[in-house]
Amino acid sequence: MKRVWLWLGIIVNALVFVPAAYMAASAINIARASDFNAPSASIAGLFLALPVFCIAVPFAARRSVKRGRSSAHTAILLLSPLVYAVFLVFLLVG
């Protein structure tokens, strides 16, 4: 079951990575247009963290599977970028 969670999470993170990278690039462009003032640079930093998170988490989950952690630990680890993406959506809407 751990391998199923691992591959499912890798696929989901790969799908999330593409729009996350686009949003990060757009946030950097907006921050550059506003001369990197503190609020725009902070928002750009938040958006830049998501694609990095999507790349780093599958490696951590693979290491978790190799070390014999539970399936729930692997699943929660792999779903954490989605939780962060939801946080960013609520940050934009709110």
N, C-alpha and C positions, 0 to 999 in steps of 0.2 A: 504493500500500500504506500510505503514511503516513496518508492520510485514513481508511482502514479502522481502523487502530489508534487514531486520534484519536477517532472516533465510538464505537468499542467501549469505549475507556477512559472516555469521558464517561458512557456508559450504566452501566458497572460502578461508577464513582464515585458516580453518582446513586443507584444501588441501595444502596451501602454507606453513603451519607450518612444515610438515614432511621434505621437502627438505631444509627448512631454518634451522631446527635443525641439519640436517646432515652437511650442509655447515658451521654452527657455530662450530660444533665439529671438523671438518676438519681444520678450521682456527685456532682453539686453538691448535690442534696437530702441525700444521706448526709453530705457534708461540713458542710452547714449544721446537720444534726441533732447532729453531734459538735462544734459550736462552732468549726469550721474549724481543728482542731488540725493540726499539721504533716503527719503521715502522710495524713490524709484530704484535706487541701488539695492535697497533691502528687499523689495518685491522681486527684483531680478535674481537676487541670491536665493530666495525661496524657490523660485521656478527653476533655477539652475540645479538645485539639489535633487529634483525628481528624476531626471534622466540618469544622474550618477547613482542614485538609489536603485533604479531599475537595473543597472548593470551590476552593482555590487551584491545585491541580495541573492541572486541565483548562485553565485560562488559561495556565499555564506551558507546557503541551504544545502548545497552539495557537500560541503564540509560537515554540516550537521548530520546528514544521512550517513556519511562515512564514519562518524563518531558514534553512531547508534542512538541518536536522540529519537524521541517519539514522533509519530506521524503528525500529531497535533502541533508539536514544536515546529516542524518543517512547514506545515500549512500556514501557521500564523506568521512565520518568518517571510514566506513567499507572498502573503497577502498584505504585508505592511506597506508596500508602495501604493497599493490601491487605497488604503486608508489615508495616506498622505495626499493622494490625488483628490480624494473627496474633501479633505481639509482645504486644499487650494481652491477647489470649486466654491466652497462656502465662503472662503476669503474674498473671492471675486464678486460673488452675489451680494454678500453682506456688507 
